[in-house]
Amino acid sequence: MRILVTGAAGFIGSTVVDRMLADGHSVVGLDDLSSGRMENLAQAAADPRFSFEKGDITATNLADFVTRVRPEVVAHLAAQIDVRVSVADPLHDARLNVLGTINVLEAARVAGASKVIHTSSGGSIYGTPTALPVAESAPPAPESPYAAGKAAGELYLNVYRATYGLASTALALGNVFGPRQDPHGEAGVVAIFGTAMLEGRPTKIFGDGSTSRDYVYVHDVADAFARCLPAEAANGLRLNIGTSVETTVLDLHSRLARLVGVPDEPQFAPPRAGELQHISLNVDLAAREIGWRPQVDLDTGLGHTVDWIRSRLGGSAGTGA
Ligand SMILES: NC(=O)c1ccc[n+]([C@@H]2O[C@H](COP(=O)([O-])OP(=O)(O)OC[C@H]3O[C@@H](n4cnc5c(N)ncnc54)[C@H](O)[C@@H]3O)[C@@H](O)[C@H]2O)c1
C-alpha cells in the first residue's frame, strides 16, 4: 500500500512511518519540521520505499502535492500538540488543527485516497468524564481549544465520509510515551522526568502528584494505525487507544526514578489551571473492531524509553540500571 504520513518527523509520526515500512508499505512523509526532527527519520531514510517532503498541511497547494503522491491512505498526525499553547492562542491552534485537518481531508479527497486515519486525543476530548475508564459512547466535552480542535477534526472526518465517501477512523490516543518524545515542550512528562533524572537535574511535579493519566507505549499506537489501514477497518469510528489503567504522576515519577537509579524526590509546584484530574480509556471497541490491545506494559515501555534517552545523552547519564 502507498501511505502518506503527515507529521512524519514527529515522535509518533516517525514511529508510524517505521512500522508501515516494516510491514512492506511504501511511505511518503510530510512535515514542516516545526517541532519534528529529521533524525527521527534516520532509519526510514535508508529505505528506498520512503521519501520525505518538507511542507505545511495548511498550504493552499497541499492537494497538488497529495495528488502527485497518490496515497491510498493518509495517516494524519501533524498538529499543534500543546494544550497550553492552544489556551494562549486558540486561533493558532485552530488554524493548524482544524483548518489543517480539513485541508488534509480535502487533499485526500481530491487525490482519490480511500481513507484518512485521524489522530484525536482520548486524553482531552471527553473533558471530565463521569465514569472511568471512559468509552467512546461518552459525549465529547472539550475543556480546551486543543480538545475542541481535535473533536472538530472528528466531525469533519464524518462529513467527508458521508458526503464524499472517504473512509476514515479517528484514533483517540491516551498519553503516548516512548523513544523520540521531545522533552523540551510542556507535554510528555515521561520524556521530561526521564531526561532530567538522567542529567541529574531536579524534577518538578505541579500539584500534589495525584492526577492520573492513561500512558500508552508509542509502538502500540503505531500498531493501531497499522490495523486501521484497510478502508473498511473501523470505518466511521473513533477508537480509544490506551491501556484502561490510571497512573498517577507520583507513581510514574517513582517508577522512572527506580529505573534510572536516582532518589524518588520530586519538587512540588502549584497546580496548573485547567488540567484534567483523572483519565483512563476503555479500549474494548478497538479490541472488537481491529483486534488491538496494548502489548507493552508500563515498566517495560519506561525501560525502553530510559534506554533511548540514555543513548541520546551519550550513555554516561544516570547511575543505575
Ligand atoms: N503525544 C501524545 O500523548 C498525544 C496524545 C493524543 C494525541 N496526539 C496527537 O498525535 C499527533 C502526533 O503528536 P506527537 O506527540 O508525535 O507530536 P510531535 O510534535 O512530535 O509531532 C507533530 C509533528 O507535526 C509536525 N507539524 C506541526 N505543524 C505542522 C504543519 N503545519 N505542517 C506539517 N507538519 C506539521 C511537527 O513538525 C511534528 O513533527 C498529534 O496530532 C497529536 O495531537 C498525541
The ligand as a MOL file (V3000), in Angstrom:
LIG
                    3D

  0  0  0     0  0            999 V3000
M  V30 BEGIN CTAB
M  V30 COUNTS 44 48 0 0 0
M  V30 BEGIN ATOM
M  V30 1 N 1.8350 12.6130 22.3930 0
M  V30 2 C 0.6360 12.3250 22.8890 0
M  V30 3 O 0.4990 11.8880 24.0330 0
M  V30 4 C -0.6010 12.5120 22.0400 0
M  V30 5 C -1.8510 12.2190 22.6120 0
M  V30 6 C -3.0000 12.3790 21.8360 0
M  V30 7 C -2.8840 12.8020 20.5250 0
M  V30 8 N -1.6630 13.1110 19.9990 0 CHG=1
M  V30 9 C -1.6070 13.5700 18.6140 0
M  V30 10 O -0.6540 12.7660 17.9160 0
M  V30 11 C -0.1050 13.5320 16.8460 0
M  V30 12 C 1.4120 13.4650 16.9040 0
M  V30 13 O 1.8470 14.0300 18.1200 0
M  V30 14 P 3.3360 13.8580 18.6720 0
M  V30 15 O 3.2320 13.6490 20.1400 0
M  V30 16 O 4.0700 12.8850 17.8340 0 CHG=-1
M  V30 17 O 3.9020 15.3360 18.4850 0
M  V30 18 P 5.1070 15.9070 17.6000 0
M  V30 19 O 5.1600 17.3880 17.8470 0
M  V30 20 O 6.3310 15.1080 17.8260 0
M  V30 21 O 4.5810 15.6320 16.1300 0
M  V30 22 C 3.8310 16.5540 15.3820 0
M  V30 23 C 4.5420 16.7400 14.0680 0
M  V30 24 O 3.7540 17.5860 13.2330 0
M  V30 25 C 4.6210 18.4890 12.5830 0
M  V30 26 N 3.8380 19.6640 12.2120 0
M  V30 27 C 3.3050 20.6070 13.0450 0
M  V30 28 N 2.6540 21.5250 12.3330 0
M  V30 29 C 2.7400 21.1640 11.0280 0
M  V30 30 C 2.2690 21.7120 9.8220 0
M  V30 31 N 1.5580 22.8500 9.7970 0
M  V30 32 N 2.5410 21.0830 8.6620 0
M  V30 33 C 3.2820 19.9290 8.6520 0
M  V30 34 N 3.7630 19.3700 9.7690 0
M  V30 35 C 3.5000 19.9700 10.9460 0
M  V30 36 C 5.7160 18.7750 13.5890 0
M  V30 37 O 6.9160 19.2640 12.9910 0
M  V30 38 C 5.9110 17.4150 14.2210 0
M  V30 39 O 6.8930 16.6450 13.5320 0
M  V30 40 C -0.6830 14.9400 17.0030 0
M  V30 41 O -1.8010 15.0480 16.1410 0
M  V30 42 C -1.1070 14.9840 18.4450 0
M  V30 43 O -2.1290 15.9370 18.6550 0
M  V30 44 C -0.5220 12.9790 20.7320 0
M  V30 END ATOM
M  V30 BEGIN BOND
M  V30 1 1 1 2
M  V30 2 2 2 3
M  V30 3 1 2 4
M  V30 4 1 4 5
M  V30 5 2 4 44
M  V30 6 2 5 6
M  V30 7 1 6 7
M  V30 8 2 7 8
M  V30 9 1 8 9
M  V30 10 1 8 44
M  V30 11 1 9 10
M  V30 12 1 9 42
M  V30 13 1 10 11
M  V30 14 1 11 12
M  V30 15 1 11 40
M  V30 16 1 12 13
M  V30 17 1 13 14
M  V30 18 2 14 15
M  V30 19 1 14 16
M  V30 20 1 14 17
M  V30 21 1 17 18
M  V30 22 2 18 19
M  V30 23 1 18 20
M  V30 24 1 18 21
M  V30 25 1 21 22
M  V30 26 1 22 23
M  V30 27 1 23 24
M  V30 28 1 23 38
M  V30 29 1 24 25
M  V30 30 1 25 26
M  V30 31 1 25 36
M  V30 32 1 26 27
M  V30 33 1 26 35
M  V30 34 2 27 28
M  V30 35 1 28 29
M  V30 36 1 29 30
M  V30 37 2 29 35
M  V30 38 1 30 31
M  V30 39 2 30 32
M  V30 40 1 32 33
M  V30 41 2 33 34
M  V30 42 1 34 35
M  V30 43 1 36 37
M  V30 44 1 36 38
M  V30 45 1 38 39
M  V30 46 1 40 41
M  V30 47 1 40 42
M  V30 48 1 42 43
M  V30 END BOND
M  V30 END CTAB
M  END
